[in-house]
Amino acid sequence: MLDRLKSWARGLKRDVIALWLAARDPRVPWGAKLLAGAVAAYALSPIDLIPDFIPVLGLLDDLLIVPAGIWLVLRLVPPAVMADLRLRAESLARPRSTAGLVAVLALWALAAVLAWRLIAARHS
Protein backbone atom coordinates (compact mmCIF):
# COMPACT_ATOMS: atom_id res chain seq x y z
CA MET A 1 0.00 0.00 0.00
CA LEU A 2 2.82 2.40 0.86
CA ASP A 3 4.48 1.69 -2.50
CA ARG A 4 1.22 2.49 -4.32
CA LEU A 5 0.92 5.78 -2.43
CA LYS A 6 4.52 6.73 -3.27
CA SER A 7 3.92 5.86 -6.92
CA TRP A 8 0.75 7.98 -6.97
CA ALA A 9 2.63 10.93 -5.44
CA ARG A 10 5.44 10.64 -8.02
CA GLY A 11 2.84 10.54 -10.79
CA LEU A 12 1.13 13.60 -9.36
CA LYS A 13 4.40 15.55 -9.28
CA ARG A 14 5.18 14.47 -12.85
CA ASP A 15 1.71 15.47 -14.02
CA VAL A 16 1.99 18.93 -12.44
CA ILE A 17 5.19 19.53 -14.41
CA ALA A 18 3.50 18.11 -17.52
CA LEU A 19 0.65 20.61 -17.02
CA TRP A 20 3.21 23.41 -16.71
CA LEU A 21 4.57 22.27 -20.08
CA ALA A 22 1.05 21.90 -21.53
CA ALA A 23 0.29 25.53 -20.77
CA ARG A 24 3.12 26.46 -23.15
CA ASP A 25 2.65 23.78 -25.82
CA PRO A 26 1.15 24.84 -29.18
CA ARG A 27 -0.52 21.42 -29.63
CA VAL A 28 -2.76 21.99 -26.59
CA PRO A 29 -6.17 23.70 -27.10
CA TRP A 30 -6.34 27.22 -25.59
CA GLY A 31 -8.96 26.31 -22.95
CA ALA A 32 -6.85 23.39 -21.76
CA LYS A 33 -3.79 25.69 -21.73
CA LEU A 34 -5.55 28.15 -19.44
CA LEU A 35 -6.68 25.46 -17.03
CA ALA A 36 -3.32 23.65 -17.16
CA GLY A 37 -1.53 26.91 -16.42
CA ALA A 38 -3.83 27.70 -13.50
CA VAL A 39 -3.51 24.23 -11.95
CA ALA A 40 0.27 24.15 -12.43
CA ALA A 41 0.69 27.69 -11.07
CA TYR A 42 -1.34 26.81 -7.99
CA ALA A 43 0.40 23.48 -7.42
CA LEU A 44 3.88 24.95 -7.93
CA SER A 45 3.26 28.06 -5.86
CA PRO A 46 5.35 28.16 -2.68
CA ILE A 47 2.27 29.43 -0.79
CA ASP A 48 -0.94 27.39 -0.46
CA LEU A 49 -4.35 28.99 -0.79
CA ILE A 50 -5.31 27.10 2.36
CA PRO A 51 -2.21 26.86 4.62
CA ASP A 52 -1.29 23.31 5.64
CA PHE A 53 -1.27 24.19 9.34
CA ILE A 54 -5.07 24.59 9.30
CA PRO A 55 -6.37 21.19 10.45
CA VAL A 56 -8.04 19.09 7.73
CA LEU A 57 -8.71 22.03 5.36
CA GLY A 58 -5.00 22.68 4.91
CA LEU A 59 -4.48 19.29 3.34
CA LEU A 60 -7.63 19.30 1.21
CA ASP A 61 -6.08 21.44 -1.50
CA ASP A 62 -3.18 18.99 -1.84
CA LEU A 63 -5.43 15.93 -1.74
CA LEU A 64 -8.47 17.16 -3.69
CA ILE A 65 -8.05 20.44 -5.57
CA VAL A 66 -4.79 19.68 -7.37
CA PRO A 67 -5.72 16.08 -8.37
CA ALA A 68 -9.17 17.25 -9.51
CA GLY A 69 -7.57 19.99 -11.63
CA ILE A 70 -5.14 17.49 -13.14
CA TRP A 71 -8.01 15.08 -13.87
CA LEU A 72 -9.94 17.81 -15.69
CA VAL A 73 -6.95 18.93 -17.75
CA LEU A 74 -6.22 15.31 -18.71
CA ARG A 75 -9.71 15.17 -20.24
CA LEU A 76 -8.97 18.25 -22.37
CA VAL A 77 -5.44 17.52 -23.63
CA PRO A 78 -5.08 15.02 -26.49
CA PRO A 79 -3.72 11.72 -25.07
CA ALA A 80 -0.73 11.56 -27.44
CA VAL A 81 0.28 15.10 -26.49
CA MET A 82 -0.10 14.34 -22.78
CA ALA A 83 2.04 11.20 -23.14
CA ASP A 84 4.79 13.29 -24.76
CA LEU A 85 4.52 15.98 -22.07
CA ARG A 86 4.74 13.36 -19.32
CA LEU A 87 7.93 11.96 -20.86
CA ARG A 88 9.42 15.45 -21.02
CA ALA A 89 8.30 16.19 -17.44
CA GLU A 90 10.18 13.20 -16.04
CA SER A 91 13.52 14.70 -17.06
CA LEU A 92 12.80 18.21 -15.75
CA ALA A 93 13.34 19.64 -12.30
CA ARG A 94 10.31 21.05 -10.52
CA PRO A 95 9.80 24.64 -11.70
CA ARG A 96 8.68 27.42 -9.39
CA SER A 97 5.59 29.41 -10.18
CA THR A 98 5.88 33.13 -9.58
CA ALA A 99 2.45 33.54 -11.18
CA GLY A 100 1.01 31.06 -8.68
CA LEU A 101 2.64 32.93 -5.80
CA VAL A 102 1.22 36.24 -7.01
CA ALA A 103 -2.25 34.75 -7.55
CA VAL A 104 -2.39 33.17 -4.08
CA LEU A 105 -1.11 36.36 -2.43
CA ALA A 106 -3.70 38.38 -4.36
CA LEU A 107 -6.50 36.06 -3.19
CA TRP A 108 -5.33 36.35 0.42
CA ALA A 109 -5.13 40.16 0.09
CA LEU A 110 -8.64 40.25 -1.38
CA ALA A 111 -9.95 38.08 1.47
CA ALA A 112 -8.28 40.37 4.02
CA VAL A 113 -9.80 43.50 2.44
CA LEU A 114 -13.27 41.90 2.31
CA ALA A 115 -12.99 40.76 5.93
CA TRP A 116 -11.86 44.23 7.02
CA ARG A 117 -14.78 45.87 5.15
CA LEU A 118 -17.24 43.42 6.67
CA ILE A 119 -15.94 44.07 10.18
CA ALA A 120 -15.87 47.84 9.59
CA ALA A 121 -19.47 47.77 8.29
CA ARG A 122 -20.69 45.93 11.39
CA HIS A 123 -19.07 48.45 13.73
CA SER A 124 -20.31 51.59 12.03
C-alpha positions, 0 to 999 in steps of 0.5 A: 500500500505504501508503494502504491501511495509513493507511486501515486505521489510521483505521478502527481508531481510528474503530471503537475510539471506536464501541465506546466509544459502543456500551458506552453505547448502549441498542440494543446487547445487554448482552454486546456492551456488556461486550465493547465496553467492555473492548476500548475501555477497553484500546485507549484506556488510556494504558498498554499491557498489554504495553509497546511497548518489549518487542520483538515482544510490545509491538506484538502487542497493537496489531496483534492483540488490539485488532483481534480484539476489534473483530472480535468486537464487530462480530459482536455489535452489530447492523449498523445500530447499528454504522453509526450509531455509526461515523458518530457516532465520526467527529465525536468526539475520542478519549476517554481511558479511566480504567477502562482505565488502572485495569484495566491497572495492576491487572493489572500489580500482580497480576502483580508480586504473583504474581511476588514470591510465586513468588520468595519461595516458591522461596527459603524 
